[in-house]
Amino acid sequence: MTCHACTEDQLVEQPDIALFAELGWTTVSAMEEVFGAGGRLEDLPKAYSDELFRTKCNVLFEHVYEAYMGDGASVYSGGA
């Protein structure tokens, strides 16, 4: 992928959405979100159990460990 073809969607949003799906999280577009009562984000969990929090942290750690090799190389930059 050349730099002129890189977009925020390709470099940030799509990898994040994939990671969130791996973590079992649901994603929504909040671009036009109404904050407060009646907003779509109102249904977000207030907190996770300790066990679920540790599980999600472990999945995130494994993803970062496997996807980023140092010196700016990552599976997303073609450096793998």
C-alpha positions, 0 to 999 in steps of 0.5 A: 500500500502506498502512502497516497492510498493510506487513509485514516479508515485503512490505517486506524479505523478498520484495524481497530474495528477488527480488534474490537470484534476479536475482543467481542466488543460491538462497534457503532458509528457515533459520528452523529451521536446525541449525548445523554438520554436517548443516545445510542451510547446509553447502552454501553456497559458501566463496568466489566467483571474482574474476570472479563476485564482480565480476559479482554486485557490479555487478548489486547496484549496478545494482539499488540505483541503479535501485530507490532514488531518494533521500529514502526513495523506492523502487520498493518504496514506490510512490515511482517 
